[in-house]
Amino acid sequence: MSRKYLSIGVAVLSAFLLGGLWTDYHMSMDSPLKNQETAYFEITKGQSLKAIADDLQGKGLLDRPFWFRLMAWAGNASKRMKFGEYEIPVQTTPRQLLGLFTSGKVRHYGLTFIEGWTFKQMVEAMNREPGIVHQTEGKSPVEIMGLMDSPGEQAEGRFYPDTYFFSKGTADIEILKRSYRKMQTVLADEWQAKAQGLPLHNPYEALILASIVEKESALAEERNKIAGVFSRRLAKGMLLQTDPSVIYGMGEAYTGNIRKEDLHRDTPFNTYVHTGLPPTPISMPGIGAIRASLHPDSGASLYFVARGDGGHVFSNTLAEHNKAVDQFQKNRHE
């Protein structure tokens, strides 16, 4: 065979091989991954391109990690991939996967803080989330407020109840900071729009009152009425006599019932003993309770008692109130 024909043969064979490789490359990069349902994959901080490709293969998602690495290298994508956890839908191709990794559109989780929760319940909810880095676990509320650059502030009631979305690896302190800043903003805005003549001297007192209204009102339509009762009592120097504050002051001693002796126990939060507001909020109030506390209903009612169906009976006089108590809560505090 002449050199001419040998060269032609080599060229044809090379072209065939290159064409086959090129075809294999494109088929590999544009064919769906192997997941039959939504898959989740995490890129850790500092993880190399080879480790990522090998991990994808090890999880059964990728057949040819070499082509994936080559594509990432050729497009300079290896330096643009963002760490975090990604959600990979069915029918995603390796090419699309690389685009997902460079987009930084990581998977997000939602954590909901509920109106009426205490700070302890908030922390417990965060501690149950496996995707959160737990920097506050085992720390006291005082220590946590120090971590938040708010030393000396009481933690109770300072956080806004809402759903907060986060990516895997987010620190719990960052979620708390977002909730704290939102409460500060909401409270400041609502304080500026408050009704005139309230028996409240500053936004913190409004927050304390709102925390009580939150715990007392099962029905949204009653919040302003309940706030009105407490506002009139504060203005008259009357005891607030609100059970949720007593329960809060009892702490772990509360087992589901308030006894008569509990109403006389001298804790800072016992509003059957001390006039005025408790020293701190007793829960995390929502926007409804905050607005009600800053816009209480006008009227003359000074008392209310639960009917047993979520609603309350409101009374202007003690005599009326005692009748309502006899009717609806004869066995209360026995």
N, C-alpha and C positions, 0 to 999 in steps of 0.2 A: 504494500500500500504506500502510495507516495505521501510525502510530507503534506502536500496540499490537501489531500483527502483526509489525512489524519487530523490536521488543524480544523477542517470543517466539521469532522466528527466530534472533536473535543468541544468546539463551539456550540454545536447542536445539543450535545449532552449537557453542557454547562447551562445553556439556555433552558433546557428541559428541567434540569434540577432547580435552577433559580426560579423558574416559573412555578414549579411544584411547591417550593418553599414559600414563594409569594402568595400562592393560592392558599396554602396551609395557614400562613400567618393571618390572612384576611378572614378565612373561615373560622379560625380559632378566636379572633378578636370580635367577630360580629355574630357569633352563634351564642345563644343564651347559656347562662351558667347552669349548673346542675341542680340548683335548689327547686324543689317542687312546691314550696311554700315560702312565704316571706322569711328571709334569713337575716341574722344580725351579726355584724362583724366589727370588731374593735381594733383600731390602730392605736397602739400605745405611744406615748411620748418618746421620741428618739428611735423608734423602730425603723430598721433599714428596709430598703425596697425589697431586697432578697428575702428578708424575714417575712415581710408582708405577703409576697407572692407564695412563699412556701407554706405560710399559714393558711392562705386561701386554698391551696392544693390539699393541705392536710385536713381541712374541713369539708373536702369533697365539692368545693365550689368551682375550682379551676383545674382544667386538664393540663394545660401547657404554661407553666409559670414563666418559662424562658421568654415566650412571646410577649407576655404581659410586662415583664421587666424591660424588654427591648422597646416596646411602645412607650412606656413611661420615661425611659431614658432618652429616646429620640425626640419626644415632645417636651423635654425638660420638666416633665410632670413630677418626677421623683422628688424634686425640691419643693414642690407646691402642695403636696398632700398634707392634709390637716389631721391631727390626731383626734380621736373621739370614737364614739360608737355610731355605726351606720345601719340604716334599715335598707335591705336589698330586696326589692320586689321580684317576683317570678318574671322570667323572660328578660331580665337585665343581662346585657352583653358585657364582656370584659372591657370593651371600649367605653361603654356607658358607666361601668363601675369606676373606671379611672377618672372619668369626669365627675362622678359623685365624690370620690375621695379628694379631688382638688377643689371642689366647690365649698367644702366645709359644712355642708348641710347635714349635720350630725343629728342623731335621734334625740328627741326631747321627751322628758317625763313631766308629769304634772303632780304637784303637791298642793293639797287644799287645806288651808287653815279655816276652821269653821267659826262663825260668829258665836260668842259665848264661851269659847274655849279659854282655859287658863294657859299661862305660859308653860306650865309643866306639860300640859297636853300637847302643845305645839312641839316642844322638844322631843317628846315621846314619838310623835308622828314622824319627825325627821329621822330619828334613830331607827325607825322601822324601814326606811328607804335604803336598799342596798346600793343604789347608784350614787349616793351622796358620800362625800368624804366627811367623816364625823369628827370635826375639830372641837365641838362643844360637849361631846359625850363625857359624862362624869364631872362636869364643871357646874358650879353653882350659878344661879342667876346673876349674882354680883360679878363673878368672874367672866361670865358671858358678855355682860354689858361693858366690861373693861375691854374685851376683845373687839367690841364694836366701836371703840373709841367714844363711849358714852359712860365713863365711870361716874358713879354716884347716882345714876338714874335707876329707878325701880323698873324692872323688866315687865311686870304685869300690866297688860293693857296697852303697851306701847307699839303693838304690831297690828297691821291691818289684815283682816280676814279676807282671803282671796285665794285664787289658784295661781301658783307660781310655777313656771316651766323652766326646766334646767336640763343641761346635758350631763351625761355620766361623768363623774369625776368632779362635779361642782362641790365646793365646800359649803357645809350647812351655814356657816357664818355669813356667806355671801347671800344666801336666800333670806336670812334674818335681816340683813342690812337693807335689802329691797323692800321687805315688808315694813320695816321700821321707817324708812324714808317715805313710803306711801302713806303711812298713818300720819306722819308729821305734815305732809302736804295737804291731805284731806282735812285734818283737824284745823290747820291754819286757815284754809279756805272757808270752812264752815263757820269758824269763829268770826271771821270778818262779816259773814252774812247773818249773824245771830239776831234774834229778836231783842228789843230793848227791855230794860228793867229786870233782867234775870238775876237771881241770887247767886250768881257765879262770878268769880273774880278773874279767872284766867282760863286758858284752854285746857289746862290739866284738870281743873275742877270739872269742866265739861266732860272730859274723858272719864272721870270717876263716876259722874252721874250717869253717863251713857252706858257704862259697864253694868250698872245696876238695872237700868231700864232694859238692857239686852237680856238679862237673866230673868226679869219679872214678866216680860211680854212674850207669850207664845203666839199671839195674834198680831200681825203687823198693824192692823187698824187700831189697836189699843195703845200703841207706843206713846202717842202724843198725850193721851189721857193719863197714862201712868206717869209720864214726865211732868204733867201738870200737877198731879197730886204731890210729887216729891218737891217740885219747885215751890209750891205754896207752903209746904211743911218747912222747907229751908228758910223761906222768907219770914215765917212766924216763929222760928226757933224751936219747932216741934221735933221730937224724935222721928227719924225716918221709919224705924221699925220694919225693916225689910229683911225677910228670912235669908235670901241669898248671901247677904253680907255676913250674917251670923254663921252660916254654913262655911263660908270661905275662912272665917276666923277660927273655926273649929279644926280645920285641916284634916289630918288623918283620923281624928276622933269622930268625925261625922261618918255614920254608917247607914244613913238613909232616913233617919228620923231626928227631928228636933224635939227635945224634951223641955219642960218648963224650966228646969234648972239651967239648960243651955241658954235660954233667953236672958238669964241673970248673970251668966259667966262674963267676967270683965276681960274681954279681948279688945284690941284697938278697932276691930271690925264689927263689934256688936252694937248695932244701931238701935237696940232696945235699951242700951245703957248710956251711949254717948250721943250727944246731939251733933248735928252737922254731918258732913260727908265722911266716909272712911278715909284713912290716910293714903290709900292707893286704889286704883281700879281693882275690881274683883274678877274681871274677865276681859276678853277681847271684843269690844263692841263693833258692830257693822255700821254702815253709813246710815241705815234707817234709825238706829238707836241714837246715833250722834245728832242727826237732824232733829229728831223728836226732842232731845234734851235741850237743844238750842232754839226750838220753836214749840214749846209746850202748849197744850190746849188751855185756853182761858176757862174759867168756871169757878166753882166753889167746892168741889169735892176734895176731901182731905183723907179719904180712906178708900180702900178697895179690898175685896176678898175673892179668891178663886172660886169659880162655880163648879169646877171639876171637869169641865169640857174644854179647857184651854182659855176660856174667857173669864171676865171678872165682873163683879157687881161693885159699882162706885157709889159712895155715900158722902153726903155733905156734913153729917153730924155723927157723933159717936153712938148715939142711940140707934140711928139707922144702920150703922155699921155692925153693931152688936146683934141686931136682928138678922142681918145677912150672914153673920158668922154662925149664929144658931141654926140657920136654915141650911147652910152649905158645908160648914166645917165644924160640926159639934164636937168631934173627937180630936180636933186639932191641938197639938202640943200636949196631949195627955201622957 
